[in-house]
Amino acid sequence: MAKLVFGMNQSLDGYIDHMEFAPGPVLFRHFIEQVRGLAGSVYGRRMYEVMRVWDEDRPEWDAAFRDFAAAWRSQPKWVVSRSLKSVGPNATLVADDLVAVIRGLKAELAGEIEVAGPDLARSLTDLGLIDEYRLYLHPIVLGRGKPFFAGPRPPLRLVASDRIGEDVIRLTYVPA
């Protein structure tokens, strides 16, 4: 049975914004290895559109970027959207019956399924389907933006904390 995991980079004041801070080399390598090990990913529409940048190589990319792109392309993706009519390679559009699809994926797959996007994570949290939350805390205060938790925070229990690179702490929580 697969485990559904929601994890994202976050500022100290609780916001996510991929344009405001990027992972350093050690954390980026961590993400490459993490993506390689995933059973798949479930994306909300907005996060999927952000991640589509990895669908095609760009000449300015270094080896690490190409490694991440290769890992991202190889994994199966499910994109939850009622507005999209199609999705890219190795992706399946989920327009209806989100609960049945997610429960089916958890039952059929082994390993970890990443949840990408705070709005989708909120929906899945409200349904009791997320098994683990990973907050990658960066030493930055944004003061604005999209919060990691897009709604009321569920009761959580800390199960791990570890430092990744020089300045990022990963906190791992499970529902209490």
C-alpha positions in Angstrom: 0.0 0.0 0.0 1.4 3.4 -1.0 1.7 6.4 1.4 0.5 9.8 0.3 3.0 12.5 1.2 2.6 16.3 0.9 5.9 18.2 1.1 7.1 21.6 0.0 9.7 24.3 0.6 8.4 26.8 3.1 9.5 30.1 4.5 9.8 30.5 8.3 6.5 32.3 8.4 4.7 29.5 6.6 4.5 30.6 3.0 5.5 28.7 -0.2 6.7 30.6 -3.3 8.9 28.9 -5.9 9.9 32.3 -7.3 11.2 33.6 -4.0 13.6 30.9 -2.9 15.2 27.9 -4.6 16.9 24.9 -3.1 20.6 24.9 -2.8 22.7 22.2 -4.4 22.5 19.7 -1.5 18.7 20.1 -1.2 18.2 19.9 -4.9 20.2 16.6 -5.0 17.9 15.4 -2.2 14.9 16.3 -4.3 16.3 14.5 -7.4 16.8 11.3 -5.3 13.4 11.7 -3.8 11.6 12.0 -7.1 13.5 9.0 -8.5 12.1 6.9 -5.7 8.5 8.0 -6.0 5.7 5.6 -7.1 4.2 8.7 -8.7 2.8 12.2 -8.1 -0.6 13.8 -7.8 -0.7 17.4 -8.9 -3.2 20.2 -8.7 -3.6 22.1 -11.9 -1.5 25.2 -10.9 1.4 23.2 -9.6 1.3 20.9 -12.6 1.5 23.9 -14.9 4.5 25.2 -12.9 6.3 21.8 -13.1 5.7 21.4 -16.9 9.0 23.3 -17.3 10.7 19.9 -16.8 9.0 18.3 -19.8 11.7 19.6 -22.2 15.4 20.1 -21.7 16.7 23.6 -21.9 20.2 24.5 -23.1 21.0 26.6 -20.0 20.4 23.6 -17.6 23.3 22.1 -15.8 23.7 18.3 -15.1 21.6 18.5 -11.9 18.7 20.2 -13.7 18.8 17.5 -16.4 18.9 14.8 -13.8 15.8 16.2 -12.1 14.0 16.6 -15.4 14.8 12.9 -16.3 13.5 11.7 -12.9 10.3 13.9 -13.2 9.5 12.7 -16.7 9.9 9.1 -15.8 7.4 9.0 -13.0 3.7 8.6 -13.5 1.6 11.7 -12.7 -2.1 12.2 -12.0 -3.3 15.8 -12.6 -6.5 16.8 -10.7 -8.3 19.4 -12.8 -11.8 20.1 -14.1 -10.5 22.9 -16.4 -7.7 21.1 -18.3 -8.7 19.1 -21.3 -5.4 17.2 -21.7 -2.1 16.7 -19.9 1.5 16.0 -21.0 3.5 12.8 -21.3 3.3 10.2 -18.6 0.3 12.0 -17.0 -3.3 11.1 -16.4 -6.1 13.6 -16.1 -8.3 13.2 -13.1 -11.5 15.3 -13.6 -13.9 13.3 -11.4 -14.1 11.0 -8.4 -10.9 12.2 -6.8 -11.5 10.0 -3.7 -11.9 6.8 -5.6 -8.8 7.6 -7.7 -6.6 8.4 -4.7 -7.8 5.4 -2.8 -7.2 3.2 -5.8 -3.6 4.5 -6.2 -2.9 4.0 -2.6 -4.2 0.4 -2.8 -2.5 -0.5 -6.1 0.9 1.2 -5.7 3.8 0.6 -3.3 6.0 3.3 -1.9 5.4 7.0 -1.8 3.0 9.1 -3.9 3.8 12.8 -3.7 1.0 15.4 -3.4 2.0 18.6 -5.2 0.1 21.8 -4.4 -1.4 23.3 -1.3 -4.9 23.5 -2.5 -5.0 19.9 -3.6 -3.3 19.0 -0.3 -6.1 20.8 1.6 -8.7 18.8 -0.3 -6.9 15.5 0.4 -6.3 16.5 4.1 -10.0 17.3 4.5 -10.7 13.8 3.2 -8.2 12.2 5.6 -6.1 10.8 2.7 -2.6 12.4 3.4 -0.4 10.1 5.4 2.6 12.4 5.9 3.6 16.1 5.7 7.1 17.3 5.0 7.9 20.9 5.6 11.3 22.0 4.2 11.9 25.2 6.3 14.1 27.8 4.7 15.6 30.7 6.7 13.6 33.3 4.8 10.6 35.4 5.9 8.3 36.3 3.1 5.5 38.1 4.9 3.0 37.2 2.2 2.1 34.5 -0.3 0.4 31.1 -0.4 0.5 29.3 2.9 1.8 25.7 3.1 -1.5 24.8 4.8 -4.3 26.2 2.6 -6.9 25.6 5.3 -7.2 24.6 9.0 -4.2 22.6 10.0 -5.0 19.0 11.1 -3.7 17.8 14.4 -0.2 16.5 13.7 2.5 14.6 15.4 6.2 15.2 14.7 8.0 12.0 13.7 11.3 13.3 12.4 13.4 16.4 11.9 16.7 16.6 10.0 19.0 19.1 8.5 19.5 19.1 4.7 22.4 21.2 3.5 23.5 24.2 5.4 20.3 26.0 6.2 17.2 23.8 5.6 15.4 21.8 8.2 12.9 19.1 7.1 10.1 18.5 9.6 8.1 15.3 9.1 4.6 15.0 10.6 1.8 12.5 10.5 -1.8 13.0 11.4 -2.2 12.7 15.2 
